[in-house]
Amino acid sequence: MILSALLTSVGINVGLCFLFFILYSILRNRPNNAELYIPRLVAEGELQEADEVNARRLLPSFKWVKRAWKPSEDELMSNSGLDAVVFMRIFIFGLRVFRFAGIVGIFVLLPFNYMGNQLNIDFTDLPNKSLESFSISNVDDGSSRPFLNHAQEYDYIASKRIAHFYLSKPQPREFTVLVRSIPVTSGRSFSESVESFFSEFYPSTYLSHSVVRRTSKLKGLVSEADKVYKRLVHAKSKKYTEQRFKRAGFMGLFGRKIDMLDHYEKKLEDMEDNVRTERSSLAGKEVPAAFVSFKSRFSAAIASQLQQGLKPTEWITEQAPDPHDVYWPFFSASFMKRWMCNLAVFFSCIFITVVFLVPVFLVQGLTHLDQLEIWLPFLRGILKFKVVSQVITGYLPSLILEMFLNVVPPVMIVLSSIQGYIALSQIEKSACIKVLWFTIWNIFFANVLSGSALYRIDVILEPKRIPELLAVAVPGQAAFFIAYVVTSGWTKTFSSILLRMKRLIWSLLKRRLGWKSDEEVEVPSNPYHKEIPRILFFGLLGITYFFLAPLILPFILVYYCLGYIIYRNQLLNVYAPKFETGGKFWPVVHDSTIFSLILMHIIAIGIFGLKKVPLASSLTIPLPILTLIFNSYCRRRFLPTFKGFPAECLINKDRLDQRDPTLSSFYDELTTAYRDPAMKPIRYSLTSENSTSPLLH
């Protein structure tokens, strides 16, 4: 890709980002967009920002930037949890690394690369030159080049996790374990077996248990009843009294008018009868799984770590998630079914990875006009126009690739949800890892190999020549990845994350057609499985191209600056925490960083070999070994803290709880905390004065 095509891509994306920024600053001030841009504040009844709207609301206001910047890390944690703090620490870590790397790369490495005469650069035609002019490819054979703080960040997050644990109130998950594979005993139910086993072996600390039942059909009935109840409450509010009568046809546009309040009340009565009928048939549908609660955290930790029975396949225990974090569908799955599902997911991931090579090859064809003219000869006339060719080679490839990549996170969530995980947070973390490695392989390696060296299959089959292969292929794709950072990073962060373009278009469409909604305000959660892989992938590009093509560093640094402000704004105003893992996403960040460093070292070995610098290549060989040693130290030093809290912390917190006068009431709540929501008593409050009481109690 020549430099002029890259500049065209950057120019288009800068213009789009500026347009989205101004548009958001205007739309955010409009009262009818409050549910779109500050839904969390609307749902929580905090509309101070909306109250500031005045007659000048059509003018852009940038006060939101200051509000997003102002809150401290402790305020962010109290508002959105430790996971939000860990998420923002990824940006802080990236800013620290690439701030230093950018200075060195731009003011030292970039001029040094450019002044090389390996490619015989002509200064008189600079815009039409390849980006390789600014990469290490332009450095003379025989030149040498030296690159290294992650343990401090790991230690900081680990200490934050401990501090958050000490400051938090008692949580049900800290006192509870999940027991699976309960052995079948003749004449006893699973509930009786659990009661007998834990009363015998944990007589002083066992508190209670809740056996899981097969309630899939009942869950559907209760969920539908809950939706209808919320619509009823919403319809009864003063704001929506004028929307009480609607037409019964499609989208409320056709048919006779009906009273929505009467309609919802009658529907709730029918659903209540259906729920009672289904619940009465569930008495014997127990599953060999139960949540067992203890009187202390230390006892629960011991029970979750030790083998409970003589047979390792029975009485299998693990730490329980929060009650609202529990993912119920797979509790009824047998060990064999879970194993088969994991196997199916493994092969599904391989299949998706292979299929995704098709759009990758398509994208690489667009970056090479000579190949595109061979495939599609009828385009030769159009491609002769300079502006068209620059847009096609500079902007279109990364845009197409990003469009295809949007399908991957939802697919990975579905695949992770059938693997037998018991918590929504576990599903999201598993999907996060899948999306990350999918992105690294299909966006980085597949583009690199298909764009530069796919024809050298013999090299791929020889592991010793892999550094040489990467050294040749990776620098040649620098321009494509710069365009990808600008398109997928800058533009998407503004349009999809900040402006919420899809929701905005849908909202405008409903207003234009006069569709009235009786749904509650939807408050989304931060899609960690989708955003963390994107951020980490840009970190991989920055580390890998630090000495190969330093020109990419300013673009990545700008992305981290924009992301820091935009995601802070979303966490404070838009996203509500769906679960709390206590910072367990950070080990994923660590593993990705270690992989990026090792990849950089391998490429450096190949580069120095190609440049005929055997001494530098030999001195670089110990670097990946030292990185792996550093990784081993971090995993031994910090990772255990993320798997479970130390005994010292658990015992100290248990001792502090003995002075808490509310502990007895907490124990009372704990006995029913893990009851299946579908089995909890249902009460419909249909009178106007009680219309805001919850459906489930």
C-alpha positions, 0 to 999 in steps of 0.5 A, spaced: 500 500 500 502 506 498 503 512 502 497 516 499 492 510 499 494 510 507 493 518 508 486 517 504 484 512 509 486 516 515 483 522 512 476 519 511 476 516 518 478 522 521 473 526 518 468 521 520 470 521 527 470 528 528 463 528 525 460 523 530 463 527 536 460 533 534 453 529 532 454 526 539 455 532 543 449 535 540 444 529 540 446 528 548 443 534 550 436 532 547 431 530 552 428 525 548 435 521 547 436 521 554 434 513 554 439 512 549 445 516 551 444 516 559 440 510 560 443 508 567 442 515 570 434 514 567 433 508 570 436 510 577 432 516 577 438 521 576 437 526 571 441 532 573 445 532 566 438 532 563 436 537 567 441 542 564 438 542 557 436 549 555 434 552 549 441 551 546 441 544 546 442 544 538 449 546 539 454 541 541 456 541 548 463 538 550 461 538 558 461 530 558 468 529 556 470 533 563 465 529 567 468 522 564 475 524 566 473 527 573 471 521 577 477 518 581 478 510 580 475 509 587 469 513 585 469 508 578 469 502 582 464 504 587 459 506 581 461 500 576 465 495 580 472 492 580 471 489 573 470 496 570 476 499 574 480 493 571 477 494 564 480 501 564 487 499 567 488 496 560 487 503 557 492 506 562 497 500 561 497 501 554 498 509 554 504 508 559 507 503 554 506 506 548 507 513 550 514 511 551 514 507 545 511 512 541 517 517 543 522 512 541 519 509 535 517 516 532 523 520 534 529 515 534 527 509 530 522 512 524 528 517 522 533 511 522 529 507 518 527 512 513 535 514 512 536 507 510 538 506 503 536 499 502 530 501 498 533 507 494 528 512 496 526 518 492 524 524 496 521 527 490 515 522 490 514 521 497 506 520 497 507 515 492 512 511 496 510 504 500 510 505 507 516 500 507 520 506 506 519 508 514 519 500 516 525 496 518 525 493 511 529 500 509 535 499 513 541 497 510 544 490 511 548 490 517 545 495 521 543 493 529 537 495 533 535 494 540 527 494 546 522 493 555 513 494 566 508 489 567 509 486 574 507 492 577 501 493 574 499 485 575 501 487 583 497 493 583 490 489 580 492 484 585 492 488 591 486 492 588 482 485 588 484 484 596 482 491 598 475 490 594 474 484 598 475 487 605 471 493 603 465 489 600 459 487 604 458 479 605 456 476 598 453 469 598 458 467 593 463 467 598 459 462 603 457 457 598 459 452 593 456 448 587 456 441 588 455 436 582 455 429 581 451 427 587 451 420 588 444 416 587 442 413 593 436 408 594 430 411 598 433 418 598 432 424 594 438 428 592 436 433 597 436 428 603 443 426 600 446 433 601 443 434 607 446 427 610 453 428 607 454 435 609 451 435 616 456 429 617 462 432 615 461 439 616 457 439 622 459 446 625 459 450 619 454 447 614 448 452 614 443 450 608 443 447 601 438 448 595 437 443 590 437 444 582 431 442 579 429 441 571 425 448 570 426 450 563 419 450 561 417 454 568 423 459 566 420 460 560 413 462 563 415 466 569 420 470 564 414 471 559 410 473 565 415 478 568 415 481 561 408 482 561 408 485 568 413 490 567 409 492 561 403 493 565 407 497 570 410 501 565 403 503 562 400 505 568 406 510 569 403 517 568 408 518 563 404 513 558 397 514 560 396 517 553 398 511 550 393 506 554 389 505 548 393 501 542 391 497 536 391 490 536 394 489 529 402 489 527 406 494 531 399 497 533 398 500 526 392 496 524 386 493 527 381 495 533 383 499 539 384 495 545 385 497 553 392 495 554 391 495 562 386 490 561 389 486 556 396 486 560 392 484 567 388 479 564 394 476 561 397 476 567 392 472 570 392 466 565 400 466 566 399 465 573 395 459 573 399 456 568 405 457 572 402 454 578 400 448 574 407 447 571 410 448 578 406 443 582 409 438 577 416 439 579 416 436 586 420 430 583 424 433 578 431 434 582 438 434 578 444 431 581 447 438 583 446 443 589 448 449 592 451 448 599 452 454 604 456 455 610 457 459 616 464 462 614 468 463 608 474 459 610 469 453 610 466 454 603 473 455 600 476 448 603 470 445 601 471 448 594 478 446 593 478 439 597 476 432 594 469 430 598 468 423 596 472 417 595 470 417 588 473 423 584 467 423 579 462 424 585 461 430 590 465 435 585 465 442 588 467 449 585 466 456 588 459 458 586 457 465 583 453 470 585 446 468 585 444 473 579 450 471 575 448 463 575 447 460 568 441 455 570 440 451 563 446 446 564 445 444 571 441 438 568 447 436 563 450 430 565 458 429 565 458 426 558 453 431 555 458 437 557 464 433 555 461 432 548 459 439 548 466 441 549 468 437 543 463 440 539 465 447 541 472 445 539 471 443 532 466 449 531 471 454 533 476 450 528 471 450 522 469 458 524 476 460 523 477 456 517 471 459 514 473 466 516 479 465 511 475 467 505 473 474 507 481 475 509 483 473 502 478 478 499 480 483 503 488 482 501 485 482 494 483 489 495 490 491 498 493 489 491 490 492 485 494 488 480 491 481 483 484 485 483 484 487 476 486 479 474 480 477 478 475 482 476 478 485 469 471 489 468 474 494 474 480 496 470 477 502 467 474 504 474 481 503 478 485 507 473 482 513 477 487 515 483 482 517 488 478 510 487 484 506 487 486 509 494 479 508 497 479 501 495 486 499 497 486 504 503 479 504 506 475 499 504 479 492 506 479 494 513 472 496 513 470 489 510 474 485 515 471 489 521 464 488 518 465 480 518 468 480 524 462 483 528 459 476 527 464 473 531 463 475 538 455 473 538 457 466 535 463 465 541 458 467 546 453 462 544 459 456 543 461 458 550 454 458 553 453 450 551 460 448 554 457 447 561 459 453 565 455 455 571 455 463 571 454 468 566 461 471 567 464 465 566 461 464 559 463 471 558 470 470 560 471 464 555 468 468 549 473 473 551 479 468 550 476 465 544 474 472 540 481 474 542 485 468 539 480 468 533 482 475 532 490 474 533 490 468 528 485 471 523 486 478 523 494 478 524 497 471 522 492 470 516 492 477 513 500 477 514 501 470 511 495 471 505 498 478 504 505 476 503 507 469 504 502 464 503 505 461 497 511 459 501 508 453 504 514 449 505 517 455 510 511 454 514 512 447 515 519 448 517 519 451 524 526 453 524 524 458 518 518 461 522 522 467 524 524 468 517 517 467 514 514 472 519 520 477 518 519 478 511 511 478 511 509 482 517 513 489 515 509 488 509 502 489 512 504 495 516 500 499 512 494 495 512 494 494 520 495 502 520 488 503 516 485 497 521 487 501 527 484 507 524 477 504 522 476 499 527 479 503 533 477 510 532 471 510 527 468 504 531 469 507 538 465 513 536 460 510 532 458 504 535 460 505 542 459 512 543 454 514 538 450 507 539 449 508 531 444 502 531 440 504 537 440 511 534 437 509 527 432 504 530 430 510 535 429 515 530 425 510 525 420 508 531 419 516 532 418 517 525 413 511 524 410 513 531 411 506 534 410 507 542 414 502 546 411 500 553 418 497 555 422 499 561 428 503 559 434 498 557 440 499 560 446 495 557 452 492 560 459 492 558 460 487 552 467 485 555 468 479 551 467 483 545 471 490 547 477 487 551 480 482 545 479 489 540 483 493 545 489 487 546 489 486 539 491 493 538 496 492 544 499 486 540 500 491 533 503 496 537 508 491 541 509 487 534 510 493 530 514 498 535 521 497 531 518 494 524 514 500 523 514 505 528 509 509 524 503 505 527 504 507 534 501 514 534 495 511 531 495 506 537 496 512 542 490 516 539 486 510 540 488 509 547 486 516 549 480 516 545 478 509 548 479 512 555 475 518 555 469 514 551 469 508 555 469 512 562 463 516 559 459 509 557 461 506 564 458 512 568 452 513 564 450 507 559 453 501 562 450 497 568 454 491 571 451 485 569 456 481 574 462 482 578 468 477 577 473 481 582 478 483 576 478 476 573 479 478 566 486 481 568 490 474 567 487 474 560 490 481 559 497 478 562 497 472 557 496 477 551 501 481 553 506 475 554 504 473 547 505 479 544 512 480 547 514 473 545 512 474 538 516 481 537 522 477 539 521 471 534 520 477 529 526 480 531 530 474 531 528 473 523 529 480 522 536 481 524 538 474 521 535 477 514 539 483 515 545 479 516 547 481 523 548 474 527 551 478 533 544 481 534 540 475 532 544 471 537 543 476 543 535 476 541 535 469 542 535 469 550 529 474 550 523 470 549 526 465 554 527 471 559 520 473 557 517 466 559 521 466 565 518 472 567 511 469 565 512 463 570 514 468 576 507 472 575 503 466 574 506 463 581 506 470 584 499 473 582 495 468 579 493 464 585 490 471 588 485 471 582 483 464 583 481 464 590 482 469 596 488 467 601 486 463 607 489 469 611 484 474 608 478 469 608 479 468 616 480 475 617 474 477 614 470 472 617 473 474 624 470 481 622 464 479 620 463 476 628 462 483 630 457 485 624 450 485 628 446 484 621 450 477 620 444 473 622 439 476 617 444 475 612 444 467 614 437 468 613 437 471 606 443 466 604 438 460 605 434 462 600 439 466 595 440 460 591 433 458 590 431 457 582 428 464 580 423 460 577 421 456 584 420 463 588 413 465 590 410 469 585 406 475 587 402 480 582 401 487 584 395 489 580 393 495 584 395 502 582 398 503 589 402 497 589 404 497 581 411 498 582 412 492 587 417 487 583 414 481 580 418 475 584 419 475 591 
